[in-house]
């Protein structure tokens, strides 16, 4: 049930942005501060409505949204920072439309410090059928309805079944969404703890070894666990030695960890921030080839932000080979927080690259 479009208001540095006509693989480019990471975070935060905790981080998603960029603050103490210009008088809005034309309209409303933070606008037919009167928002996890005008709340658990009946399919898609960034990829122990039991049980490690041989270590034989003190850590067997994954080069290590996460996913969206980090072109091609094959087999919709022209070239070729659609979006944010989105067609990118121009910087061309 892929995402077709996203509309955002008053979230972080974005006053307003609408972006849509998404493909199987979607790449966001633009200058620093143009809104790339914020768009990824908006989708991730919307997923917290049905799944508030990130199993790979073992943290609340709302806390991660606050702290993941700087490792400071939590929701209860610092949530004002995610409002545009910290203006909490205006609701944050995140609206998702899916390819089945269902639409989820979320709001983050500034209530009491401990108040429920993510509300779904109740479909009009449900609101009328249940005689909810002034109540127009619903919190699934707390089974509370809210009147935006009066800020009154009421506990109505019977609504849960009706909301799930309408949105159950897209909720399942949202529930499994993951955000992969440099922070989680710098925590190999946590990823191992959450993925390797299933990887080994299903012998998915064979896929990882194939990827490692293809792009990082041709003589790789197997993956195993090596005791180090009281711990056991993942290690790569080579013909003459065994090396901890922690001690591999940054490119090989992050590729193994990213691929391990992808092997856990089905029928959802994967949000990847700057997948080119620590990768040479050959390694980047290898991990992207793995990611696209997983996307094809496991029905994953990919969203990536990037500063890499090489990634654009690699993705265009690999998407054609694998049979996935690709769309590249150039973002430009003005001084008032409005984000202009331009879809780059194939010919546009081709011409720019032939001219020696970097499509990330279309605003200065």
Secondary structure as a PSIPRED ss2 file (coil, helix, strand):
# PSIPRED VFORMAT (PSIPRED V4.0)

   1 X C   1.000  0.000  0.000
   2 X C   1.000  0.000  0.000
   3 X E   0.000  0.000  1.000
   4 X E   0.000  0.000  1.000
   5 X E   0.000  0.000  1.000
   6 X E   0.000  0.000  1.000
   7 X E   0.000  0.000  1.000
   8 X E   0.000  0.000  1.000
   9 X E   0.000  0.000  1.000
  10 X E   0.000  0.000  1.000
  11 X E   0.000  0.000  1.000
  12 X C   1.000  0.000  0.000
  13 X C   1.000  0.000  0.000
  14 X E   0.000  0.000  1.000
  15 X E   0.000  0.000  1.000
  16 X E   0.000  0.000  1.000
  17 X E   0.000  0.000  1.000
  18 X E   0.000  0.000  1.000
  19 X E   0.000  0.000  1.000
  20 X E   0.000  0.000  1.000
  21 X C   1.000  0.000  0.000
  22 X C   1.000  0.000  0.000
  23 X C   1.000  0.000  0.000
  24 X C   1.000  0.000  0.000
  25 X E   0.000  0.000  1.000
  26 X E   0.000  0.000  1.000
  27 X E   0.000  0.000  1.000
  28 X E   0.000  0.000  1.000
  29 X E   0.000  0.000  1.000
  30 X C   1.000  0.000  0.000
  31 X C   1.000  0.000  0.000
  32 X C   1.000  0.000  0.000
  33 X C   1.000  0.000  0.000
  34 X C   1.000  0.000  0.000
  35 X C   1.000  0.000  0.000
  36 X H   0.000  1.000  0.000
  37 X H   0.000  1.000  0.000
  38 X H   0.000  1.000  0.000
  39 X H   0.000  1.000  0.000
  40 X H   0.000  1.000  0.000
  41 X H   0.000  1.000  0.000
  42 X H   0.000  1.000  0.000
  43 X H   0.000  1.000  0.000
  44 X H   0.000  1.000  0.000
  45 X H   0.000  1.000  0.000
  46 X H   0.000  1.000  0.000
  47 X H   0.000  1.000  0.000
  48 X C   1.000  0.000  0.000
  49 X C   1.000  0.000  0.000
  50 X C   1.000  0.000  0.000
  51 X C   1.000  0.000  0.000
  52 X C   1.000  0.000  0.000
  53 X E   0.000  0.000  1.000
  54 X E   0.000  0.000  1.000
  55 X C   1.000  0.000  0.000
  56 X C   1.000  0.000  0.000
  57 X C   1.000  0.000  0.000
  58 X C   1.000  0.000  0.000
  59 X E   0.000  0.000  1.000
  60 X E   0.000  0.000  1.000
  61 X H   0.000  1.000  0.000
  62 X H   0.000  1.000  0.000
  63 X H   0.000  1.000  0.000
  64 X H   0.000  1.000  0.000
  65 X H   0.000  1.000  0.000
  66 X H   0.000  1.000  0.000
  67 X H   0.000  1.000  0.000
  68 X C   1.000  0.000  0.000
  69 X C   1.000  0.000  0.000
  70 X C   1.000  0.000  0.000
  71 X C   1.000  0.000  0.000
  72 X C   1.000  0.000  0.000
  73 X C   1.000  0.000  0.000
  74 X C   1.000  0.000  0.000
  75 X H   0.000  1.000  0.000
  76 X H   0.000  1.000  0.000
  77 X H   0.000  1.000  0.000
  78 X H   0.000  1.000  0.000
  79 X H   0.000  1.000  0.000
  80 X H   0.000  1.000  0.000
  81 X H   0.000  1.000  0.000
  82 X H   0.000  1.000  0.000
  83 X E   0.000  0.000  1.000
  84 X H   0.000  1.000  0.000
  85 X H   0.000  1.000  0.000
  86 X H   0.000  1.000  0.000
  87 X C   1.000  0.000  0.000
  88 X C   1.000  0.000  0.000
  89 X C   1.000  0.000  0.000
  90 X C   1.000  0.000  0.000
  91 X C   1.000  0.000  0.000
  92 X E   0.000  0.000  1.000
  93 X E   0.000  0.000  1.000
  94 X E   0.000  0.000  1.000
  95 X E   0.000  0.000  1.000
  96 X E   0.000  0.000  1.000
  97 X E   0.000  0.000  1.000
  98 X E   0.000  0.000  1.000
  99 X C   1.000  0.000  0.000
 100 X C   1.000  0.000  0.000
 101 X C   1.000  0.000  0.000
 102 X C   1.000  0.000  0.000
 103 X E   0.000  0.000  1.000
 104 X E   0.000  0.000  1.000
 105 X E   0.000  0.000  1.000
 106 X E   0.000  0.000  1.000
 107 X E   0.000  0.000  1.000
 108 X E   0.000  0.000  1.000
 109 X C   1.000  0.000  0.000
 110 X C   1.000  0.000  0.000
 111 X C   1.000  0.000  0.000
 112 X C   1.000  0.000  0.000
 113 X C   1.000  0.000  0.000
 114 X C   1.000  0.000  0.000
 115 X C   1.000  0.000  0.000
 116 X C   1.000  0.000  0.000
 117 X C   1.000  0.000  0.000
 118 X C   1.000  0.000  0.000
 119 X E   0.000  0.000  1.000
 120 X E   0.000  0.000  1.000
 121 X E   0.000  0.000  1.000
 122 X C   1.000  0.000  0.000
 123 X C   1.000  0.000  0.000
 124 X H   0.000  1.000  0.000
 125 X H   0.000  1.000  0.000
 126 X H   0.000  1.000  0.000
 127 X H   0.000  1.000  0.000
 128 X H   0.000  1.000  0.000
 129 X H   0.000  1.000  0.000
 130 X C   1.000  0.000  0.000
 131 X C   1.000  0.000  0.000
 132 X C   1.000  0.000  0.000
 133 X C   1.000  0.000  0.000
 134 X C   1.000  0.000  0.000
 135 X C   1.000  0.000  0.000
 136 X C   1.000  0.000  0.000
 137 X E   0.000  0.000  1.000
 138 X E   0.000  0.000  1.000
 139 X E   0.000  0.000  1.000
 140 X C   1.000  0.000  0.000
 141 X C   1.000  0.000  0.000
 142 X C   1.000  0.000  0.000
 143 X C   1.000  0.000  0.000
 144 X E   0.000  0.000  1.000
 145 X E   0.000  0.000  1.000
 146 X E   0.000  0.000  1.000
 147 X C   1.000  0.000  0.000
 148 X C   1.000  0.000  0.000
 149 X C   1.000  0.000  0.000
 150 X C   1.000  0.000  0.000
 151 X C   1.000  0.000  0.000
 152 X C   1.000  0.000  0.000
 153 X E   0.000  0.000  1.000
 154 X E   0.000  0.000  1.000
 155 X E   0.000  0.000  1.000
 156 X C   1.000  0.000  0.000
 157 X C   1.000  0.000  0.000
 158 X C   1.000  0.000  0.000
 159 X H   0.000  1.000  0.000
 160 X H   0.000  1.000  0.000
 161 X H   0.000  1.000  0.000
 162 X H   0.000  1.000  0.000
 163 X H   0.000  1.000  0.000
 164 X H   0.000  1.000  0.000
 165 X H   0.000  1.000  0.000
 166 X H   0.000  1.000  0.000
 167 X H   0.000  1.000  0.000
 168 X H   0.000  1.000  0.000
 169 X H   0.000  1.000  0.000
 170 X H   0.000  1.000  0.000
 171 X H   0.000  1.000  0.000
 172 X H   0.000  1.000  0.000
 173 X H   0.000  1.000  0.000
 174 X H   0.000  1.000  0.000
 175 X H   0.000  1.000  0.000
 176 X C   1.000  0.000  0.000
 177 X C   1.000  0.000  0.000
 178 X E   0.000  0.000  1.000
 179 X E   0.000  0.000  1.000
 180 X E   0.000  0.000  1.000
 181 X C   1.000  0.000  0.000
 182 X H   0.000  1.000  0.000
 183 X H   0.000  1.000  0.000
 184 X H   0.000  1.000  0.000
 185 X H   0.000  1.000  0.000
 186 X C   1.000  0.000  0.000
 187 X C   1.000  0.000  0.000
 188 X H   0.000  1.000  0.000
 189 X H   0.000  1.000  0.000
 190 X H   0.000  1.000  0.000
 191 X H   0.000  1.000  0.000
 192 X H   0.000  1.000  0.000
 193 X H   0.000  1.000  0.000
 194 X H   0.000  1.000  0.000
 195 X H   0.000  1.000  0.000
 196 X H   0.000  1.000  0.000
 197 X H   0.000  1.000  0.000
 198 X H   0.000  1.000  0.000
 199 X H   0.000  1.000  0.000
 200 X H   0.000  1.000  0.000
 201 X H   0.000  1.000  0.000
 202 X C   1.000  0.000  0.000
 203 X C   1.000  0.000  0.000
 204 X C   1.000  0.000  0.000
 205 X H   0.000  1.000  0.000
 206 X H   0.000  1.000  0.000
 207 X H   0.000  1.000  0.000
 208 X H   0.000  1.000  0.000
 209 X H   0.000  1.000  0.000
 210 X H   0.000  1.000  0.000
 211 X H   0.000  1.000  0.000
 212 X H   0.000  1.000  0.000
 213 X H   0.000  1.000  0.000
 214 X H   0.000  1.000  0.000
 215 X H   0.000  1.000  0.000
 216 X C   1.000  0.000  0.000
 217 X C   1.000  0.000  0.000
 218 X C   1.000  0.000  0.000
 219 X C   1.000  0.000  0.000
 220 X C   1.000  0.000  0.000
 221 X C   1.000  0.000  0.000
 222 X E   0.000  0.000  1.000
 223 X E   0.000  0.000  1.000
 224 X E   0.000  0.000  1.000
 225 X E   0.000  0.000  1.000
 226 X E   0.000  0.000  1.000
 227 X E   0.000  0.000  1.000
 228 X E   0.000  0.000  1.000
 229 X C   1.000  0.000  0.000
 230 X C   1.000  0.000  0.000
 231 X E   0.000  0.000  1.000
 232 X E   0.000  0.000  1.000
 233 X E   0.000  0.000  1.000
 234 X E   0.000  0.000  1.000
 235 X E   0.000  0.000  1.000
 236 X E   0.000  0.000  1.000
 237 X E   0.000  0.000  1.000
 238 X C   1.000  0.000  0.000
 239 X C   1.000  0.000  0.000
 240 X C   1.000  0.000  0.000
 241 X C   1.000  0.000  0.000
 242 X E   0.000  0.000  1.000
 243 X E   0.000  0.000  1.000
 244 X E   0.000  0.000  1.000
 245 X H   0.000  1.000  0.000
 246 X H   0.000  1.000  0.000
 247 X H   0.000  1.000  0.000
 248 X C   1.000  0.000  0.000
 249 X C   1.000  0.000  0.000
 250 X H   0.000  1.000  0.000
 251 X H   0.000  1.000  0.000
 252 X H   0.000  1.000  0.000
 253 X H   0.000  1.000  0.000
 254 X H   0.000  1.000  0.000
 255 X H   0.000  1.000  0.000
 256 X H   0.000  1.000  0.000
 257 X H   0.000  1.000  0.000
 258 X H   0.000  1.000  0.000
 259 X H   0.000  1.000  0.000
 260 X H   0.000  1.000  0.000
 261 X H   0.000  1.000  0.000
 262 X H   0.000  1.000  0.000
 263 X C   1.000  0.000  0.000
 264 X C   1.000  0.000  0.000
 265 X C   1.000  0.000  0.000
 266 X C   1.000  0.000  0.000
 267 X C   1.000  0.000  0.000
 268 X E   0.000  0.000  1.000
 269 X E   0.000  0.000  1.000
 270 X E   0.000  0.000  1.000
 271 X E   0.000  0.000  1.000
 272 X E   0.000  0.000  1.000
 273 X E   0.000  0.000  1.000
 274 X C   1.000  0.000  0.000
 275 X C   1.000  0.000  0.000
 276 X C   1.000  0.000  0.000
 277 X C   1.000  0.000  0.000
 278 X C   1.000  0.000  0.000
 279 X C   1.000  0.000  0.000
 280 X C   1.000  0.000  0.000
 281 X H   0.000  1.000  0.000
 282 X H   0.000  1.000  0.000
 283 X H   0.000  1.000  0.000
 284 X H   0.000  1.000  0.000
 285 X H   0.000  1.000  0.000
 286 X H   0.000  1.000  0.000
 287 X H   0.000  1.000  0.000
 288 X H   0.000  1.000  0.000
 289 X H   0.000  1.000  0.000
 290 X H   0.000  1.000  0.000
 291 X H   0.000  1.000  0.000
 292 X H   0.000  1.000  0.000
 293 X H   0.000  1.000  0.000
 294 X H   0.000  1.000  0.000
 295 X H   0.000  1.000  0.000
 296 X H   0.000  1.000  0.000
 297 X H   0.000  1.000  0.000
 298 X H   0.000  1.000  0.000
 299 X C   1.000  0.000  0.000
 300 X E   0.000  0.000  1.000
 301 X E   0.000  0.000  1.000
 302 X E   0.000  0.000  1.000
 303 X E   0.000  0.000  1.000
 304 X E   0.000  0.000  1.000
 305 X E   0.000  0.000  1.000
 306 X C   1.000  0.000  0.000
 307 X C   1.000  0.000  0.000
 308 X C   1.000  0.000  0.000
 309 X H   0.000  1.000  0.000
 310 X H   0.000  1.000  0.000
 311 X H   0.000  1.000  0.000
 312 X H   0.000  1.000  0.000
 313 X H   0.000  1.000  0.000
 314 X H   0.000  1.000  0.000
 315 X H   0.000  1.000  0.000
 316 X H   0.000  1.000  0.000
 317 X H   0.000  1.000  0.000
 318 X H   0.000  1.000  0.000
 319 X H   0.000  1.000  0.000
 320 X H   0.000  1.000  0.000
 321 X H   0.000  1.000  0.000
 322 X H   0.000  1.000  0.000
 323 X C   1.000  0.000  0.000
 324 X C   1.000  0.000  0.000
 325 X C   1.000  0.000  0.000
 326 X E   0.000  0.000  1.000
 327 X E   0.000  0.000  1.000
 328 X E   0.000  0.000  1.000
 329 X E   0.000  0.000  1.000
 330 X E   0.000  0.000  1.000
 331 X E   0.000  0.000  1.000
 332 X E   0.000  0.000  1.000
 333 X E   0.000  0.000  1.000
 334 X C   1.000  0.000  0.000
 335 X C   1.000  0.000  0.000
 336 X C   1.000  0.000  0.000
 337 X C   1.000  0.000  0.000
 338 X E   0.000  0.000  1.000
 339 X E   0.000  0.000  1.000
 340 X E   0.000  0.000  1.000
 341 X E   0.000  0.000  1.000
 342 X E   0.000  0.000  1.000
 343 X E   0.000  0.000  1.000
 344 X E   0.000  0.000  1.000
 345 X C   1.000  0.000  0.000
 346 X H   0.000  1.000  0.000
 347 X H   0.000  1.000  0.000
 348 X H   0.000  1.000  0.000
 349 X H   0.000  1.000  0.000
 350 X H   0.000  1.000  0.000
 351 X H   0.000  1.000  0.000
 352 X H   0.000  1.000  0.000
 353 X H   0.000  1.000  0.000
 354 X H   0.000  1.000  0.000
 355 X C   1.000  0.000  0.000
 356 X C   1.000  0.000  0.000
 357 X C   1.000  0.000  0.000
 358 X C   1.000  0.000  0.000
 359 X H   0.000  1.000  0.000
 360 X H   0.000  1.000  0.000
 361 X H   0.000  1.000  0.000
 362 X H   0.000  1.000  0.000
 363 X H   0.000  1.000  0.000
 364 X H   0.000  1.000  0.000
 365 X C   1.000  0.000  0.000
